[in-house]
Amino acid sequence: MNESGAKRAVGAAVAVVAALGLMTGCGSDSGDGKTDGAKQSGGAEQGDKAAASTAPAGKPLSESALAKAALTNGEVKGLEVQKMTDKEVAEGGSAKSRKAQCQPLAALMGTRYDPAPKASVHRAYATDLTKARVGGTGLIRISSYGPGDAERTVKDLREAVTACQGGFPAEDGSGEKADVKKVTSLDAPKAGDEAVAFSLHDAGKEKAVIKFTVVRTGAQVTVFFGVNIADPTKSEIPAELVSAQVAKVEKATRGAAS
């Protein structure tokens, strides 16, 4: 499949994710005029890194540095990776939960995040991509944060996963019902300074499961989400995708610190 065809297919897959009510946008609302804000994802802990590292997070990367650290198509075998523009990710409003402790998770379904990143870039990805079908798909968001905010992002998500296991009522960015039936903690990868992973189970008729992996690397937080278009109940985030992307962010973060 050529690049334009792949991008159309990825875009269509992301539109399906939005239609499931589990994601209405990942767009600009960072508070400083840059690409996007990013709240969190929380869940399973990474071994001894259950609590945020007390080491200084280091220098936040600029938007241009984040873009250089983002994966490009062809870097991970079997995966199509495409850049998402601000317009493509900015559709959708501010998702809300009536349970305050679950708002960090609800925010993932909208466009307003707290704390707000200094800068963010987005990439869409798809697996099993052919002219006839799309299997797994999702988004990658790489964000840089001010002092303490990257650590707080992961902490808030981890606490929300624990507090909201029984699900929570929510509205998407357009005000439509987007309740979550349950939140499941998952095994997080041993990556970055700390990582969490979890899944949100849609309370709607689609019974979709959307999986999240969040990795903090210094002042940078990389958020992965994945859903299976062919079977929304069997979503995955490819491990090789996470490994490759985190490795690039780690390299950029080390370069900024040197």
Disulfide bonds with the S-S distance in Angstrom:
Cys102-Cys164 2.00
